[in-house]
Amino acid sequence: MILIIRDISELVNDLLHYRQRRIFVHHQSIGQVSFMRKLMRVLAAGKSVGIIFLDIVKFHEILHLRGSLVANQVLVLLEGAFRHKMAELVPNARILATDHLWADDFVVLLTLDDKHSQEHLLDLAIALRLSLKEELNPRLMQLTGCELELHLGCSVIDPLNGLQPDIKLYNALREAQRVAKGAIGLDTLRHKKEFLEILDHKMLTTLYQPVVSLSTGEILGWEALTRGPKDSYFSRPDIFFGFAEEMGMLFPTEKVSREKAISSLGDLGPEQKLFLNVHPRSISDPNFVKGETLQMLNKFGLVPRNIVFEITEQHSIKDYLSFKRVVENYRSQGYRIAIDDVGAGFSGLQTIAEIKPDFLKIDMSLVRNIDNDPSRQAVVDALISLAAKINCRVIAEGVETQNELNALLLKGVHYAQGYFLAHPKFPKPPAAKEVVAYIRRQRIGDQASRPRYLWVGDLAVPALVVNEEAPVAKVKEMLEVAQQPYSSLVVVKGHEVAGLVMGQNLYRTLGSLYGIPLYYQRQISVLMDHKPLIIRADTILEQAAELAMSRDQDKLYDDLVVVDANGSLVGVVSVQRLLDTLTRVQIELAKGANPLSGLPGNLAIEEELSKRARHGQNSSVIYADLDGFKSYNDTYGFKHGDKMILLLSKIILHSTRKYGKDGDFVGHIGGDDLIAITRPECAELICHKIIQLFDRLSGHCFSPADRARRAFYGHDRFGRQGWLPLTTVSLAVIDCENERDYKSLAETAAQLKRRAKAEPGSLYVRDRRAKR
C-alpha cells in the first residue's frame, strides 16, 4: 500500500484516526493479493491500465480550521460522490479497483482499450473533477465557506514494459500523484506515449560536430548531438531531454542516446575522442556505474580513452564529495571529463575546482562577438589562465564567424567547434578545408614564430615492420638480430598500420612463468597494442608531445607511429627523442626572443635582413612605432605600458599572418619598436589592418573617462603638462629590391618615421606618400 506522508506532523494522529474510521466502499483494494493477480492477468492480455488519483487541495487547513467533525463530513461527501460519478462515467466492468489510500487521497484503476487511450483517460479525469466540483460545491460552501478544489492526476501502466507488476503499479501511482501536485503538466502527459515509442524503438538520430585543434587544424574528436524524429514534438533536443527529466526518465533516455552515438560513430583514430553529454545525476546512477558504457565500447572497438563525458554546468551538483569520487573512478579507467557550457550556469567555478576536468568548454554566449567585446575577452582570458593552472584544455563552442575564430586564435584557445568550422551532420563530417588551412597558416605560417624543427616527420626513423600474422618467435628474433637497437616494431595489415609492439613489453610477457609456452608460436596480433598513437608526419612538435603525454600511464613512453597523409608508414619516434628535440629548439628560440612579446629579437632580425639582402629578395619592411608612448607610460605606469606593447605585437603578428605570405617575418626591436617583413604587394593591406585593429582595441588601455574625452592628462616629450591625444601607431614601409636598399634601411626608416609622426593619428608612410 502506498502511503503519502504529509508535511504537517501535528496532523498525523488525526489523519490516522480518519484512516481507521473511514472504510471507503470500493470494488477492491490495491493492497490485496487478489487485486495484484487481476492486474497481472490484465497486463498479460496486452491491456493497458489507467490510474486516476485525486485529493483535496489544502485538506489540512479544513481539518485545522473547521475541526474533525467538518473534515469527516467532507470526506463522506467526497467518497460518495467519487463512487457515484465513476459509475456514471465508466462501465463497471472496466473498474479494477478503487481505494482510499490515506486521509483525503483516493485512487481508481481501470482497464483501457482502443477507445480509451491515454488521451481519453485525461479527458475522463478532467470530466471527473468538473462533475465532482459541480455536485459537491453547494454543500461544501455551507460546511466550510469555500468551494472544493481538487488535485487530480492520471497515469497509464504499459503492458509492454518489462518491469514487475508491483513496480509498474508503484511507478504509475507515483506519476499520477506528481501530475496531481503539478510536478508534471497534463500537456506533458499527453506526449508520454510518443516519447516512450521513440525510446522503445530507438527512433533517435545522432549528429556529429568536430572539435578542431587551433594549433594544427586536426580534429580532436566529435561531439555527439542527439535529435528526435524530424517534424515530431520531440525533434528539438532541449524539449526531448527536458521531457525526460520531467518524467524522471533521464537515465534510460541518455542510455539510448549513448548507444546510438557509439554505434553510429564509425572509425575513430586511436587518440581521437567522442564527446558524450551526461547529466550529473546520470553519471552517478548505479546502472551507469555498472559498466554499461564500457560494454558498448568493447562491442564497437573503442576504449575508455576515446570517450569524454561532458557534464553540463547548467545542472547543479548536490553532493560534490560523492560526485568527485565517481568522476575519479571513471578517470582512473581512462575516460576523460569535460565541463560543458562554462559561463552559462550557476555552479561552474565550484565544479571546476572540485573535479579538475580535462577540458573546459566555453559556452557560445561568451564566444559570440568576442572580437568586439572586451568584457567577453576578459572572461575568456581568465578561463584560459585558470585552465593552465589546473592543466586542462579550453574548447570554445559556437564559433560562427571568421572574426570570432581570429580572436580565439590570438588568445591561445586550444580547440574550437561551431558552424564556421563544420555543421553537425551524419555521418561525422570533417572540418571545412579552407578553415583548417587558415588555422595552420595562422599557427605555422611564419618562420618567426616557429622553431626550425617543425614537423614530427622530421624526427621519424625507419621502423622494423612485420605482418600481423607473423609468429611471436619471429618477432623476437627480428629484434635480436637487427644491426641496430630497435625499441619497437610496427605491425601492419596490408599497407595499413595495425598495431605496435614495444620490445620491453614483449620481453616482459615472454619472461613470465608461462610466457613462452603460451605465446611463442601464436600470431603477434595477440600481443600487439591495437591502438598505438598514430600521428601524421606534418603534426607540429608541440601537438605531438601533447598527444603523447596525454596517454594512459602504461603507454606513456611507447613510441609514436608516424604516417603520411595517405596513412602509409613513415617511421617511428621515441618519446625521448621528441621531448629532447622540442626542448632544444625552444631553448634556441628563447635565446633570441624578446622577453615581453616572445617575438624574435635583434639577433634574429639582423639575420633575417642579412639573408634577404644576400639573396636579393624583393621585400617590404614595415617599422612600427607608438606615438606618445613615453607620455602614456609615465602616466599609466610600466605595467599598462607593457600591455599596450604586447597588444601591438599581437596585432602585427595577426595581421601579417592573415594578410601576408608564407615566410613573412615579425620581430621585436625593443621597447615600442617592432618590425614586419612581407611581400611588397601585401604591405599596404597589412598596414591598413594594423591601424584599423590598433585604433579599435587600444582604447581599452585607457580609463573610461580618458576614452570618452579622447585624451589623457600627462607630460609631453618636452615635459609640459596638459591634455594629450590618445596613443596612436605610426608605420614606415621601405621597399627593398637589392642589397643596397637593405644597407640604407635604417636611415630611410628613420626619415619615414619622422614624417609619419609629424601627422596626427595612426598612419603609414611609403615611398614618401602618407596614407591612412
C-alpha positions in Angstrom: 0.0 0.0 0.0 1.3 3.4 -0.9 1.4 6.0 2.0 1.7 9.7 1.2 3.2 11.4 4.2 2.1 14.9 4.9 4.4 17.7 5.8 2.5 18.8 8.8 3.5 16.5 11.6 0.9 17.7 14.1 -1.9 16.4 11.9 -0.6 12.9 11.6 -2.6 11.4 14.5 -5.8 13.0 13.3 -5.2 11.6 9.8 -4.5 8.2 11.2 -7.8 8.5 13.0 -9.6 9.1 9.7 -7.9 6.1 8.0 -9.1 3.9 10.8 -12.7 5.2 10.8 -13.4 5.7 7.1 -13.8 2.5 5.2 -14.3 3.5 1.6 -16.8 1.2 -0.1 -14.8 0.0 -3.1 -14.6 -2.8 -5.5 -11.2 -4.0 -4.4 -8.2 -2.5 -2.5 -4.9 -2.2 -4.4 -3.2 -3.7 -1.4 -4.9 -7.1 -1.7 -3.2 -10.1 -3.3 -6.3 -10.9 -5.4 -6.0 -7.4 -7.0 -2.4 -8.0 -7.9 -3.4 -11.3 -9.6 -6.1 -9.5 -11.5 -3.7 -6.7 -12.6 -1.2 -9.3 -13.8 -3.9 -11.1 -15.9 -5.0 -7.8 -17.5 -1.4 -6.8 -18.4 -0.6 -10.3 -19.6 -3.5 -9.9 -22.0 -1.9 -6.8 -23.5 -4.3 -4.4 -22.0 -3.2 -1.0 -20.6 -4.3 0.0 -17.1 -5.2 3.6 -16.2 -4.9 5.2 -12.8 -6.8 8.3 -11.6 -5.6 9.9 -8.4 -7.3 12.7 -6.5 -7.1 14.6 -3.2 -8.5 17.8 -1.7 -6.4 20.9 -2.0 -5.3 22.1 1.4 -7.3 19.5 3.3 -5.1 20.0 6.3 -6.5 23.6 6.6 -10.1 22.3 6.6 -9.1 19.9 9.4 -7.2 22.6 11.3 -9.7 25.5 10.9 -13.1 23.6 10.9 -12.3 20.7 13.1 -12.5 16.9 12.9 -16.3 16.8 12.5 -16.5 19.0 9.5 -13.4 17.4 7.9 -15.1 14.0 8.4 -18.3 15.2 6.7 -16.3 16.5 3.7 -14.6 13.0 3.3 -18.0 11.3 3.5 -19.4 13.6 0.8 -16.3 13.1 -1.4 -16.3 9.3 -1.2 -19.9 9.0 -2.1 -19.7 11.4 -5.0 -16.5 9.8 -6.2 -18.1 6.3 -6.2 -21.3 7.7 -7.9 -19.5 9.7 -10.6 -17.1 6.9 -11.5 -20.1 4.6 -12.0 -21.7 7.2 -14.3 -18.5 7.9 -16.4 -17.0 4.4 -16.7 -18.7 1.0 -17.2 -18.5 -1.0 -14.0 -16.7 -4.0 -15.7 -13.7 -1.8 -16.5 -13.0 -0.7 -12.9 -10.3 -3.0 -11.4 -10.1 -1.3 -8.0 -10.9 1.8 -6.1 -9.1 2.6 -2.9 -8.9 5.2 -0.1 -5.1 5.5 0.3 -4.7 8.0 3.1 -6.9 10.7 4.6 -8.2 12.6 1.5 -6.3 10.6 -1.1 -8.3 8.4 -3.4 -7.4 6.3 -6.4 -9.2 4.2 -9.1 -7.7 1.8 -11.5 -9.4 0.8 -14.8 -8.7 -1.1 -17.9 -8.1 0.8 -21.1 -9.0 -0.4 -24.6 -8.6 1.1 -28.1 -11.3 3.5 -27.4 -9.8 4.7 -24.2 -6.2 5.7 -24.9 -4.2 7.9 -22.6 -5.8 10.9 -24.2 -9.2 9.6 -23.3 -8.0 8.9 -19.8 -7.0 12.6 -19.4 -10.4 13.7 -20.7 -12.1 11.3 -18.2 -10.0 12.7 -15.3 -10.9 16.3 -16.2 -14.6 15.3 -16.5 -14.5 13.6 -13.1 -13.0 16.7 -11.5 -15.6 19.0 -13.0 -18.5 16.8 -12.1 -17.3 16.3 -8.5 -17.0 20.1 -8.0 -20.4 20.7 -9.5 -22.1 18.2 -7.3 -20.2 19.0 -4.0 -19.7 22.7 -4.1 -23.2 23.8 -2.8 -22.8 21.5 0.3 -19.2 22.4 0.9 -20.0 26.1 0.8 -22.4 25.5 3.7 -19.9 23.4 5.6 -16.6 25.2 5.1 -17.5 28.5 3.5 -15.3 27.8 0.4 -15.6 25.8 -2.8 -14.0 22.4 -3.4 -10.6 22.4 -5.1 -9.1 19.0 -6.1 -5.7 17.8 -7.1 -6.2 15.3 -9.9 -3.7 13.3 -11.9 -3.6 10.2 -14.0 -1.1 7.7 -15.5 -1.0 4.6 -17.6 0.6 1.2 -16.8 2.1 -0.1 -20.1 1.7 -3.9 -20.6 4.9 -4.0 -22.8 7.1 -2.5 -20.1 9.4 -5.3 -18.8 9.2 -4.4 -15.1 7.4 -6.4 -12.4 3.7 -5.6 -12.0 4.2 -4.2 -8.4 7.0 -1.9 -9.7 4.8 -0.9 -12.6 2.0 -0.1 -10.2 4.3 1.9 -7.9 5.8 4.0 -10.8 2.4 4.7 -12.3 0.8 5.7 -9.0 3.8 8.0 -8.2 3.5 9.6 -11.7 -0.3 10.2 -11.2 0.5 11.9 -7.8 3.1 14.1 -9.4 0.7 15.1 -12.1 -1.9 15.9 -9.4 0.5 18.0 -7.5 1.6 19.9 -10.6 5.1 18.4 -10.9 4.1 17.0 -14.3 1.8 19.0 -16.5 -1.1 17.5 -18.3 0.2 18.6 -21.6 3.4 16.7 -20.8 1.4 13.6 -20.1 -0.3 13.8 -23.5 3.1 13.3 -25.2 4.2 10.4 -23.0 3.1 7.7 -25.3 5.0 9.3 -28.2 8.1 9.7 -26.0 8.1 6.0 -24.9 7.7 4.9 -28.5 10.8 6.9 -29.5 12.8 5.3 -26.7 11.5 1.8 -27.2 12.2 1.8 -31.0 15.3 4.0 -30.6 14.0 6.5 -33.1 16.8 8.9 -32.5 19.4 10.4 -34.8 22.9 11.3 -33.8 24.7 14.2 -35.5 28.4 14.8 -35.0 30.2 18.1 -34.8 34.0 18.1 -35.0 36.2 19.7 -32.2 39.2 21.2 -34.1 42.7 21.9 -32.8 43.5 25.6 -33.2 47.2 24.6 -33.2 47.2 22.2 -36.1 43.7 22.1 -37.6 43.5 18.4 -36.8 40.2 17.0 -35.4 40.5 16.1 -31.7 37.1 14.4 -31.9 33.4 14.8 -32.4 30.6 15.8 -30.1 27.5 13.6 -30.3 24.3 15.6 -30.6 21.0 13.7 -30.3 18.0 14.7 -32.3 14.4 13.3 -32.1 12.3 12.3 -35.1 12.1 15.0 -37.7 8.9 17.1 -37.6 7.8 15.5 -34.3 7.1 17.2 -31.0 10.5 15.9 -29.8 12.7 16.9 -32.7 14.4 19.6 -30.6 16.9 18.2 -28.1 16.0 20.7 -25.3 12.4 19.5 -25.5 13.3 15.8 -25.7 15.7 15.8 -22.7 13.7 18.3 -20.8 10.7 16.0 -21.1 12.8 13.0 -20.0 13.9 14.9 -16.9 10.4 16.0 -16.0 9.2 12.4 -16.3 12.0 11.0 -14.2 13.4 9.1 -17.2 16.6 10.8 -17.8 18.9 7.8 -17.3 17.2 5.5 -19.8 17.0 8.4 -22.3 20.7 9.1 -22.0 21.5 5.4 -22.2 19.7 5.1 -25.6 21.4 8.3 -26.8 24.8 6.9 -25.8 24.1 3.6 -27.5 23.0 5.4 -30.7 26.1 7.8 -30.6 28.6 5.0 -30.2 27.0 2.5 -32.6 26.7 5.1 -35.4 30.1 6.7 -35.0 32.2 4.8 -37.5 36.0 4.7 -37.4 37.9 6.8 -34.8 41.6 7.4 -34.5 43.3 5.8 -31.5 43.7 9.2 -29.8 40.5 10.8 -31.1 37.6 11.5 -28.8 33.8 11.1 -28.8 32.2 13.7 -26.6 29.1 12.4 -24.8 26.8 14.7 -22.9 25.9 13.3 -19.4 23.7 14.8 -16.7 25.4 14.8 -13.3 22.7 12.6 -11.9 23.2 10.0 -14.7 26.9 9.6 -14.2 26.2 8.8 -10.5 23.4 6.3 -11.3 24.1 2.8 -10.1 23.3 1.3 -13.5 25.7 3.7 -15.2 28.4 2.7 -12.7 27.9 -1.0 -13.5 29.9 -0.5 -16.7 27.2 -0.5 -19.5 29.2 2.2 -21.4 32.3 0.0 -21.3 30.4 -2.9 -22.7 29.2 -0.8 -25.6 32.7 0.5 -26.3 34.1 -3.0 -26.4 31.3 -4.0 -28.8 32.3 -1.3 -31.3 36.1 -1.4 -30.9 36.5 1.6 -28.7 38.3 2.1 -25.4 37.7 4.5 -22.5 40.4 7.0 -23.6 38.3 7.6 -26.7 35.4 8.9 -24.6 34.9 12.3 -23.0 32.0 12.7 -20.7 30.6 16.3 -20.9 29.0 17.3 -17.7 26.9 20.4 -18.3 27.4 23.3 -15.9 23.7 24.3 -16.2 22.7 21.5 -13.8 23.7 21.8 -10.2 25.6 19.1 -8.3 24.2 18.4 -4.8 27.0 16.3 -3.3 30.4 17.2 -4.6 32.3 14.7 -2.5 30.4 11.7 -3.8 30.3 13.1 -7.3 34.1 13.6 -7.2 34.7 10.0 -6.2 32.5 8.8 -9.1 34.4 11.0 -11.6 37.8 9.9 -10.3 36.7 6.3 -10.8 35.9 6.9 -14.4 39.1 8.9 -14.9 41.2 6.0 -13.5 39.7 3.8 -16.2 40.8 6.1 -18.9 37.7 8.2 -19.5 38.2 12.0 -19.8 35.9 14.6 -18.3 34.8 17.9 -19.7 32.7 20.7 -18.1 30.2 21.9 -20.7 28.6 25.3 -21.0 31.2 27.1 -18.8 29.9 30.6 -18.3 26.2 29.7 -18.8 25.4 28.0 -15.5 25.4 28.8 -11.8 27.9 26.4 -10.2 30.7 26.3 -12.7 33.6 27.5 -10.6 33.0 25.1 -7.8 32.5 22.2 -10.3 35.8 23.1 -12.0 37.6 23.4 -8.7 36.3 20.1 -7.3 36.6 18.0 -10.4 39.6 19.5 -12.2 38.3 18.5 -15.7 40.4 17.6 -18.7 38.5 20.1 -20.9 36.7 23.3 -20.3 34.0 24.0 -22.9 33.3 27.7 -23.1 29.7 28.4 -23.7 28.8 30.1 -27.0 27.3 33.1 -25.2 30.9 34.1 -24.3 32.2 33.4 -27.8 29.5 35.3 -29.6 31.0 38.6 -30.9 34.1 38.1 -28.7 36.2 40.0 -31.3 34.3 43.3 -30.4 33.5 42.7 -26.7 36.3 43.5 -24.1 34.2 42.0 -21.3 33.9 38.6 -23.0 37.6 38.8 -23.9 38.4 39.4 -20.2 36.3 36.4 -19.1 37.9 34.1 -21.7 41.4 35.3 -20.7 40.6 34.4 -17.1 39.3 30.9 -18.1 42.4 30.3 -20.2 44.6 31.3 -17.2 42.6 29.0 -14.9 42.9 26.1 -17.4 46.6 26.5 -17.5 46.8 26.3 -13.7 44.8 23.1 -13.4 46.3 21.5 -16.5 43.3 21.3 -18.7 42.4 22.4 -22.3 39.9 25.0 -23.4 37.4 24.3 -26.1 35.4 27.3 -27.5 31.8 26.4 -28.6 29.6 28.1 -31.1 32.3 29.7 -33.3 30.3 31.1 -36.2 32.4 33.8 -37.8 36.0 34.4 -39.1 36.4 37.3 -36.6 35.4 35.1 -33.7 38.0 32.5 -34.8 40.7 35.1 -35.1 40.0 36.4 -31.6 40.3 32.9 -30.2 43.5 32.2 -32.1 45.0 35.4 -30.8 44.1 34.4 -27.2 45.6 30.9 -27.5 42.4 28.9 -27.1 43.3 25.2 -27.7 40.2 23.9 -29.6 37.0 25.2 -31.2 33.8 23.9 -32.6 30.9 25.7 -34.3 29.1 26.3 -37.6 32.1 28.2 -39.0 34.2 25.0 -38.8 31.5 22.5 -39.5 27.8 22.0 -39.1 26.6 18.9 -37.1 26.0 16.1 -39.6 25.7 12.4 -40.0 28.0 10.7 -40.8 30.6 12.6 -38.9 31.9 15.4 -41.0 35.4 16.8 -41.4 36.2 20.4 -40.6 36.0 22.9 -43.5 39.2 22.5 -45.6 39.6 26.3 -46.1 39.3 26.9 -42.3 41.8 24.1 -41.5 44.2 25.6 -44.0 43.7 29.0 -42.5 44.3 27.7 -38.9 47.5 26.0 -40.0 48.7 29.1 -41.7 48.0 31.3 -38.7 49.9 29.0 -36.4 52.8 27.8 -38.5 52.9 30.2 -41.5 55.7 32.5 -40.5 59.2 31.4 -39.6 59.4 34.0 -36.9 57.1 32.2 -34.5 58.2 28.6 -35.1 61.4 26.6 -34.5 63.2 25.2 -37.4 62.4 21.5 -36.4 58.7 22.0 -37.1 57.2 18.6 -38.0 57.3 15.3 -36.2 58.0 13.7 -39.5 61.5 15.3 -39.4 62.3 13.2 -36.3 60.9 9.8 -37.6 63.4 7.0 -38.0 62.8 3.8 -40.1 60.9 1.1 -38.3 61.0 -2.6 -38.1 57.9 -3.9 -39.9 56.1 -7.3 -39.6 52.8 -8.7 -40.8 50.1 -9.2 -38.2 50.1 -13.0 -38.9 53.8 -13.4 -38.1 54.6 -15.6 -35.1 55.8 -14.1 -31.9 59.0 -16.2 -32.2 59.9 -14.5 -35.5 59.3 -11.0 -34.0 61.6 -11.8 -31.1 64.3 -12.9 -33.5 63.9 -9.8 -35.6 64.5 -7.6 -32.6 67.5 -9.6 -31.5 69.4 -9.9 -34.9 68.8 -6.3 -36.0 72.0 -4.5 -36.8 70.9 -1.5 -34.6 68.8 -1.5 -31.5 65.1 -1.0 -32.0 62.8 -0.2 -29.1 59.7 -1.2 -31.1 58.3 -3.0 -34.1 55.3 -1.9 -36.2 52.7 -4.5 -37.2 50.9 -4.0 -40.5 47.9 -5.4 -42.2 48.4 -5.0 -45.9 49.6 -1.4 -46.3 47.9 -0.1 -43.1 49.3 0.1 -39.6 47.6 -2.5 -37.4 49.5 -2.1 -34.2 52.8 -1.7 -32.3 54.9 -4.0 -30.2 57.3 -2.4 -27.7 60.4 -4.6 -27.2 60.4 -4.3 -23.4 56.7 -5.3 -23.2 57.4 -8.3 -25.4 60.3 -9.5 -23.3 58.4 -8.9 -20.1 55.5 -11.1 -21.4 57.7 -13.9 -22.7 59.8 -13.8 -19.5 56.7 -14.5 -17.3 56.2 -18.0 -15.9 54.1 -19.4 -18.8 55.1 -16.7 -21.4 57.0 -18.9 -23.9 54.6 -21.9 -24.0 51.5 -19.6 -24.2 52.6 -17.1 -26.8 55.8 -18.2 -28.7 54.0 -19.8 -31.7 51.0 -17.5 -31.7 50.5 -14.6 -34.0 52.0 -11.3 -33.0 48.5 -9.7 -33.2 47.7 -11.4 -29.9 50.3 -9.3 -28.1 50.5 -6.1 -30.1 48.9 -2.8 -29.0 45.9 -2.5 -31.2 45.5 1.2 -30.5 49.0 2.8 -30.7 49.4 6.6 -31.1 49.4 7.0 -34.9 50.3 10.6 -35.9 50.7 12.4 -39.2 54.1 13.5 -40.3 53.0 17.1 -40.7 52.0 17.4 -37.0 53.9 20.1 -35.1 56.2 19.0 -32.3 54.2 20.7 -29.6 51.0 18.9 -30.6 52.8 15.6 -30.9 54.2 15.9 -27.4 50.8 16.9 -26.1 49.2 13.8 -27.6 52.0 11.5 -26.4 51.9 12.7 -22.8 48.1 12.5 -22.6 48.1 8.7 -23.0 47.4 6.2 -20.3 50.3 5.7 -17.8 51.2 2.2 -19.1 51.6 3.6 -22.6 53.1 7.0 -21.8 56.5 6.2 -23.2 55.6 4.0 -26.1 56.9 5.0 -29.5 54.8 7.2 -31.8 53.9 5.7 -35.2 54.3 8.3 -37.9 52.3 8.1 -41.2 51.9 10.4 -44.2 48.6 12.0 -45.4 47.6 8.7 -47.0 48.1 6.7 -43.9 51.3 5.0 -45.2 54.0 4.3 -42.6 56.8 6.9 -42.4 58.6 5.6 -39.3 58.6 5.8 -35.5 59.6 8.5 -33.0 60.5 7.7 -29.4 59.1 10.0 -26.7 62.7 10.8 -25.5 63.7 12.0 -29.0 60.6 14.0 -29.3 60.9 15.8 -25.9 64.7 16.3 -26.3 64.2 18.0 -29.7 61.4 20.1 -28.5 63.3 21.3 -25.5 66.4 22.1 -27.6 64.5 24.1 -30.2 62.6 26.0 -27.6 65.8 27.0 -25.9 67.2 28.1 -29.2 64.1 30.1 -29.9 64.2 31.7 -26.4 67.8 32.9 -26.8 66.8 35.4 -29.4 63.2 36.2 -28.3 62.0 39.4 -26.7 61.0 38.6 -23.1 57.8 40.7 -23.3 56.3 39.7 -26.7 58.1 36.4 -27.3 58.9 37.6 -30.8 62.4 37.2 -32.3 64.8 39.9 -31.1 67.6 41.9 -32.7 69.9 39.0 -33.5 67.1 37.2 -35.4 66.1 40.4 -37.1 69.6 41.1 -38.3 70.0 37.5 -39.5 66.7 37.7 -41.4 67.6 41.0 -43.1 71.1 39.8 -44.0 69.7 36.6 -45.5 67.2 38.6 -47.7 70.0 41.0 -48.7 72.3 38.2 -49.7 69.6 36.6 -51.8 68.4 39.9 -53.2 64.8 39.2 -52.1 62.2 41.7 -53.1 60.6 42.6 -49.7 58.8 45.4 -47.9 60.0 46.1 -44.4 57.4 47.7 -42.0 58.6 49.5 -39.0 56.0 50.1 -36.2 56.3 52.8 -33.5 53.8 54.1 -30.9 53.2 57.8 -30.9 53.3 59.5 -27.5 54.1 56.2 -25.8 56.5 57.7 -23.3 53.8 60.1 -22.0 51.4 57.2 -21.7 53.9 55.0 -19.9 54.7 57.8 -17.5 51.0 58.5 -16.8 49.6 54.9 -16.6 52.8 53.1 -15.4 55.0 50.4 -16.8 52.5 47.6 -16.4 50.0 49.3 -18.6 52.7 50.3 -21.0 53.8 46.7 -21.4 50.2 45.7 -22.1 50.0 48.2 -24.9 53.2 47.0 -26.5 52.0 43.4 -26.2 48.7 44.4 -27.8 50.6 46.0 -30.7 52.8 42.9 -31.2 49.8 40.6 -31.3 48.1 42.8 -33.8 51.1 43.0 -36.1 51.7 39.2 -35.9 48.0 38.5 -36.5 47.8 40.9 -39.5 51.0 39.6 -41.1 49.9 36.0 -40.8 46.4 36.7 -42.1 47.2 39.1 -45.0 50.8 38.2 -45.8 52.5 35.3 -47.3 54.3 32.1 -46.1 57.8 33.0 -44.9 56.9 36.5 -43.7 58.7 37.6 -40.6 57.7 39.6 -37.4 60.3 40.8 -34.8 60.6 43.0 -31.8 63.4 45.5 -31.9 62.8 46.7 -28.4 60.5 49.0 -26.4 57.6 50.0 -28.6 59.5 49.4 -31.9 58.5 46.4 -33.9 59.2 45.2 -37.4 57.4 43.1 -40.0 58.9 41.8 -43.4 56.5 40.8 -46.1 56.0 40.8 -49.9 55.5 44.3 -51.5 52.0 43.5 -52.7 50.9 42.7 -49.2 52.4 45.6 -47.3 49.7 48.2 -47.7 46.9 45.8 -46.7 48.8 44.7 -43.6 49.4 48.3 -42.6 45.8 49.2 -43.1 44.7 46.2 -40.9 47.3 47.0 -38.2 46.0 50.6 -37.9 42.4 49.5 -38.0 42.8 47.0 -35.2 45.0 49.2 -33.1 42.7 52.1 -33.2 39.7 49.9 -32.3 41.4 48.0 -29.5 43.9 50.4 -27.9 41.1 52.5 -26.4 40.7 49.8 -23.7 44.2 50.6 -22.5 42.8 53.9 -21.2 40.4 54.7 -18.4 36.7 55.2 -19.4 36.9 58.9 -18.8 40.0 59.4 -20.9 38.5 57.2 -23.6 35.4 59.4 -23.6 37.3 62.7 -23.9 39.8 61.1 -26.4 42.7 62.5 -24.4 44.6 61.9 -21.2 46.4 64.2 -18.8 50.2 63.9 -18.7 53.6 65.4 -19.7 54.6 65.7 -23.3 58.1 65.0 -24.6 59.2 68.5 -23.6 58.0 68.0 -20.0 54.9 70.2 -20.3 51.7 69.2 -18.6 48.4 69.1 -20.4 45.8 67.1 -22.2 47.5 64.7 -24.7 45.8 62.8 -27.6 45.4 59.0 -27.1 48.3 56.9 -28.2 48.4 56.0 -32.0 50.7 54.0 -34.2 53.0 55.1 -37.0 54.2 52.7 -39.7 57.1 53.2 -42.1 57.2 51.0 -45.2 60.5 50.6 -47.0 60.7 48.6 -50.3 63.9 46.7 -50.7 64.8 45.2 -54.1 68.6 44.8 -53.8 71.4 44.7 -51.3 71.9 48.5 -51.5 68.3 49.1 -50.3 68.9 46.8 -47.3 72.1 48.7 -46.3 70.3 52.0 -46.3 67.3 50.6 -44.5 67.9 52.2 -41.1 68.4 55.7 -42.5 65.4 55.5 -44.8 63.2 54.1 -41.9 64.2 57.0 -39.6 63.2 59.6 -42.2 59.8 57.9 -42.9 59.0 57.5 -39.2 59.6 61.3 -38.7 57.2 62.1 -41.5 54.6 59.7 -40.1 54.9 61.1 -36.5 54.5 64.7 -37.9 50.9 63.9 -38.8 48.2 63.4 -36.2 46.6 60.0 -35.8 47.6 56.5 -36.8 49.0 56.2 -40.4 51.6 54.6 -42.5 54.1 56.2 -44.9 55.5 54.5 -48.0 57.5 56.0 -50.8 57.2 59.5 -49.3 53.4 59.4 -49.5 51.3 59.3 -46.4 48.2 57.1 -46.5 45.6 56.5 -43.9 
